[in-house]
Amino acid sequence: MKAKREYLYMLLAVAIGAIMGILRIYWILGIIVIICFATVIGVYEYRTKWERDKSSITNMILETIGILIVSWSITSTLASI
């Protein structure tokens, strides 16, 4: 079940990144959106294990940020062509 939820989060991250790329959201606003989204997902997913498993939270946040940035960059590049 946990793996399915992580895949859903990553698909959601790709979708949000694609929407941001299509709308050509500015970098500063986009970075704020990325950090907020990734932090909310990381805290929501691991809130019960916050003290025991901080490395998992960090990994989840970093993965989400990476996927958002990559999908955002690709779609904004494609939208500008």
Buried (B, 14 or more C-beta within 10 A) or exposed (E): EEEEEBEEBBEBBBEBBBBBBEEEBEEEEBBEBBBEBBBEBBEEBBEEEEEEEEEBBEEBBEBBBBBBBEBBEBBBEEEEE
